[in-house]
Amino acid sequence: MKATEPVHPAQDRRRRKAQQTRNALASAAVELILERGLAATTVEAIVEEADVTRRTFSRHFTGKEDAALDFVRGDGDRINDLLRVRPAGEPPLLAYRRAVRAWLTDQENPAHHLRPRMRRLLTLVDAEPALFAAYERIRVDAQEESIRIIAERLDTDDVRDMRPAVVVDAAAGVLTAALRAWARGSESHDSGADLAALVEQAYDALISEAASAATEPTSEE
């Protein structure tokens, strides 16, 4: 196994600085879009709010929608990181479910969805086609990485073997359904417990429906 190369302190500082800048741009994009609306928010306004240059913005994001939804990308990366370290013997669907649970219940590194006003932004995603398109691109990228991780766990080729894609599409679809239900809820109940409970209910529903389908006859009598 190749040894991990040590990170020079100067490189580490640059990475932290770059991440801080990225976070500032993403936060500015969210705040301005929620205050002014998507159409009235410009990249110029975002960089002014974050106190950086337009060139700096372009190093991190392709547009205002991409910046505002950076939390979605961060959550997808976190779920995949947790999926990679699940015990090898766990069935893929259970491993994904438990990775999601670990993400939602992590007190030290809380899910971005649980930050203030994220509920409003998720609701806006369904109302704004440009935001929805950006959301879908980010979601698909995360799911493609999940498929590769599941394929490695199964020691299979995800091109010829449908199982990794089927597992991830089902598991991620459950999470998306729960997130949408949560986003439609009240801001006054904006808690991790609410979202975690909805996700568990959604996975239980999937398993119940799959079990019911497995007991149905394959042909009509």
N, C-alpha and C positions, 0 to 999 in steps of 0.2 A: 504494500500500500504506500502510495506517495505521501511523504510527510507534509504537513501543512506549513507553508512558508510563514515565518513571523511577519507581523505587520509593523512597519517602522512607525514610531510615534508621530512623525510628521504626516505620514499617510493617514494615520488614524484621525488626526486632527482635521485634515482636509475632508475626510469622509463625514465626520460629525458636522462640520461646517456646511457641507453640501446637503446633508439630510436636514439640518436646521433651516436652510434656505428653502428646500423643497416643501417642508412642513409649513413654513410661513406663507408661501405662495398658495398652497392648497387651502389653508385656513382663510386667507384673504378671498380666494375664489368662492368658497362656500358662503362666507358672510355677505359678500356683495351680491351674489346671486339671490340669496334669500331676502335681502333687503330691497334690491332694485328690480329683480327679475332677470331671467337669462338674457333676453334681448337687449336690455339696457346696460348690461355689464360687459365691459370691454377688457381685453388683455392689458391695455394701457392703464386702466383703473386698477387692475389687480397688481401690476408691478409697482404702481405708485403706492398702493396700500402696504405692500410688502417691503417697499423701499429697496428695490433691486432694478436692474436694467431689463430691457426687452430681450436682449441676447441671453441673459441669465434664465429668463422664463423659457426660452426656446430650447435650452439645454436640458430642461426637465420635462416639459410638456408640449404636446402638439396643439393644444387649444384650451380654452377656458373650461370646456366640459371635462376634458381629461384631468385638468387640475382639480376641479371641484370633486371629482370622483376618485381621487387618489386613495381615499380611505378604503374603497372597494378593493383596489389592487393590494393594499396592505393587508386587508383581511384575508384575501385569497392566498397570499404568500404565507401568512401565518397558519392557515388551515393545512396547507401543503407541507409546511415544515413539521407540523404535529403529526400529519399522516405518515411521513417518512419514518418516524421513530416509534410507531405503534408496533407491538409485538408481532413477530413474523407469522405466528400461528393463528392470528385473528382472521376470520373471514373478511373479505374486502369491504362489504357493506357495513359490517360492525366496526371495522377499523375507521372508516370514514365518519361514521356517526360519533364515535368516541373522540375522534380528532376535533370535530365540531363542538362537542360538549366541553372538551378541554379549552378550546378557544373562547367559548362563551363564559366559562367560569374562572378564567385566569384573572386573579385580582391584581397581580403585579403588572400585567400587560393587557389591559382591558380591550375588548373588541371595539373597533372604531365606531361601529353602529351605535354604541351606547353613549357616545359623547353628546353634549347638548345640541339640539336642533337637527340631528341627523335624521330623525323621524320625518321632519318636514322636507328635507332634501330627498329622501327616498320616495316620498309622495310626489314630489315634483318630477322625479324621473319618469313616472308614468304619464305625466301631463305634457312633457316637453320632448318631442321626437329626437332632437339633437342630443339631449342628455340620455335618453333611452338607448340610442345607437352607441354612444360611448360606453354606457353601462354594459351593454351586451358584448362589446368587443373585449372589455376587461374581464367579464365573467367567462367568456369562451376561452381566453388565454389561460385563466386559472384552471379551468376544467381540463384543458388539454394537458397541462402539467400533472393534474391529478390522475389522468388516464395513464400517463407514463409511469407514475409512481405505482399504481395498482398493477400494471403490466409487469413491472419489476418484482413486485411481491408474489405474483403468480408465476414468475419465470416464463413469460409468454410474450408473443409478438402482438402488440395492440392493433396492428394492421390486419392480420389474419384472424385473430381471436377477438370476438365481439364482447367478451365478458368485461374487460376493463371499462370500455365505453358505456356499456349498459349499466354497470354498477355506478359509475360516476354521474351519468345523466340522471339516473333515478335519485341518487343521494343528493346531488346538487339541486335537482328540481324540488325536492322536499324542502331544502333549506330556503330556496327562493320563495316558495309558497308561504312558509312561516314568516319570512321577513316582510312580505307584502301584507300579510294579516297583521303583523305587529305595527307596520307603518301606518295602517288605517286606524290604529288605536288612539287613545287619548295621550296627549303630552304629559298630563298629570300623573300618568302611570308609566313613565318612561324609565323602566328599570331593566337590569340584566335578567332578573328572575322572570319577568314577563316573557322576554324573548326566549330564554332557555326553556321555559315550560312549553311555549308554543312549538319550538323545534322538536322537543321530545314527543309531544302529541302528534306532530306531523310524521315523525318516523314510525311511531306506533301504528298510525293509520296506514302507512305504506306496507308495513309488515303484515298487518291484518288483511289488507286487500290482496296481497301476494299469496298469503296462506289460503284465502278463500278461493282464489283463482286456481290454485293447485289442486283443490279438491273437486272442482267442477269437471263433469264428464267432457271428454274431448269431442264428442259428437252427440247430436240429439237422438234420443230414443225414438 
